[in-house]
């Protein structure tokens, strides 16, 4: 959502807590793996912010690659359209076989 508005920010997120839903852990791992965000270091939040700002420098290129590959930065719209196509018997093989980069 932020990318659609031209905001180049790195994500900051709290450390996963064992009481959190497992989806939170998967989201955090994915964001880290893609180099889009930083887990907040409670001992040194300034360092975390600085790291997130540094990561943000690559957002424009990351977003460009996404737009080139998927034609949009709106993942919800993309998957909704893919589901619609599937339900109406259209070929989606070019969509489901795509890997992030």
ABEGO torsion letter per residue (X at the ends): XAAAAGBBBBBBBBBBBAABBAAAAAAAAAAAAAGABBBBBAABAAAAAAAAAAAAAAAAAAAAAAAAAAGBABAAAAAAAAAAAAAAGBBAAAAAABBAX
